[in-house]
Amino acid sequence: MREKRPGRGARLPKQYSNALQRHTRMVEFLTTVTDGELAAHADYFGSLGEHHREHLAELESHA
């Protein structure tokens, strides 16, 4: 799935707000993952974490 790129003239504060909302939803989701699910899908959760860290670094560079 392709990610949306910010349009021209998009304001960072709105993008930042949206990213924080997605982060909150991700944390809420992760609290529901069981140890068994984590073990069964370790590759998925590892790549998810890497992807998330990439976006955090991007946002922090603009903060």
C-alpha positions as CSV (number, residue, x, y, z in Angstrom):
1,M,0.0,0.0,0.0
2,R,1.3,3.4,-0.9
3,E,1.4,6.1,1.6
4,K,-0.1,9.5,0.9
5,R,2.4,12.3,0.4
6,P,1.7,15.7,1.8
7,G,0.2,18.0,-0.8
8,R,1.8,21.2,-1.8
9,G,1.1,23.9,0.7
10,A,0.3,21.3,3.4
11,R,1.0,22.7,6.9
12,L,3.3,20.7,9.1
13,P,1.2,21.3,12.3
14,K,-1.8,19.4,10.7
15,Q,0.5,16.7,9.5
16,Y,2.1,16.5,12.9
17,S,-1.3,16.3,14.5
18,N,-2.4,13.5,12.2
19,A,0.8,11.6,12.9
20,L,0.3,11.9,16.6
21,Q,-3.2,10.6,16.2
22,R,-1.9,7.6,14.2
23,H,0.7,7.0,16.8
24,T,-1.9,7.0,19.6
25,R,-4.0,4.5,17.7
26,M,-0.9,2.3,17.1
27,V,-0.1,2.3,20.8
28,E,-3.7,1.4,21.6
29,F,-3.6,-1.5,19.1
30,L,-0.2,-2.8,20.4
31,T,-1.6,-3.0,24.0
32,T,-4.1,-5.6,22.7
33,V,-1.4,-7.9,21.1
34,T,-0.9,-11.1,23.1
35,D,2.5,-12.7,23.7
36,G,1.3,-15.6,21.4
37,E,0.4,-13.2,18.6
38,L,3.7,-11.4,19.0
39,A,5.7,-14.7,18.8
40,A,3.7,-15.9,15.9
41,H,4.1,-12.7,13.9
42,A,7.5,-11.5,15.1
43,D,8.7,-10.5,11.6
44,Y,5.6,-8.4,11.1
45,F,5.9,-6.6,14.4
46,G,9.6,-6.0,13.9
47,S,9.1,-4.4,10.5
48,L,6.2,-2.4,11.9
49,G,8.5,-1.0,14.6
50,E,11.2,-0.1,12.0
51,H,8.7,1.7,9.8
52,H,7.3,3.6,12.8
53,R,10.8,4.7,13.9
54,E,11.4,6.1,10.4
55,H,8.3,8.3,10.7
56,L,9.2,9.4,14.2
57,A,12.6,10.5,13.1
58,E,11.0,12.5,10.2
59,L,8.6,14.2,12.6
60,E,11.3,15.0,15.2
61,S,13.4,16.7,12.5
62,H,10.5,19.2,11.9
63,A,9.6,19.7,15.6
